[in-house]
Amino acid sequence: MKKNAGMFILFLVLGWLIGAWIAKALEPVHSLSFLTHATMISWSPKANLDIISYNLTIQLKLSLLSLIGMITAIWLYRRF
């Protein structure tokens, strides 16, 4: 497999997504709440330049399990 930035980002996003899905599935288990509690990171740039205006909102939801999924994805990417 050829390693490049696109494949690395794909692995990273898939690891994040799988970790988030596992965290969502384990939310009802109260003893694992430290793994499933998510923190929302938000960035909202906006501008009004008279002829054009924009308002963009980016929100990232990060939990410990999604971070573990990303670390596992990096490990798998480096291994293969």
N, C-alpha and C positions, 0 to 999 in steps of 0.2 A: 504494500500500500504506500502510495506516495504521500509524504507529509508536507503540508503547506498550511498557511494561515486559515484558509477556508475550512479545511477538515478539522483543524483545532477548534475553531469557533463552533462548528457543528457538534463536535464531541462535547464541548462545554455546555452548550444550550441543551442538548439531549440529557446530559447528566443532571443539569439543573431541573429540567422538566420531570425526569423520573424521580428525583429526590422530592420534588414538590408533590407529585402524585402519591408517593408513599406517605409523606407527611399528612396529606389530606385524608388518606385512608386510615391513618392511625390517630386522627384527632379524637375519636370517642374514647380512646384509652387514656384515662387521666394520669396514670403513672408515667406516661411518656410525654407529658405536656412540655417538658424542657426541650424535647426534640422537635415538637410540632409547632411551637409558638413562633409565629412569623412576624417579622419586622418589615414595615412598609417604608421604602425609600422612594421619595418623590422629587421630581425636578420639573419645573413648569416655566420655561422661558416664553416671553411674549413681547410683542412690539407693535406699535401703531405708527407708521411712517407716512400718514396721510393718504398715499396712493395704494399702499398695501399694508395689511396687518395680519399677524399670525398669533396663534395661541396653541402651544404644543405642551402636552402633559405626558411625562414618562413616569411610570410607577413600577418599581421592582419589589417583589415580595420575596424575602429571604428568610429561610429558617435553617436550623442546624442540619436537618436532614437534606435539604437542598444543597447546602454547602458540602456535606459529605458526598452527595451525588456528583458534584462538580469536581471534587478531589479525586474520586474514583474514575471519572471520565478522563482527567488529566493523566492518571496512572495508566489507564488502558491505552490512551493515545501514545504515550511514551513507550509502552510495551510492544505495540504493534507497529 
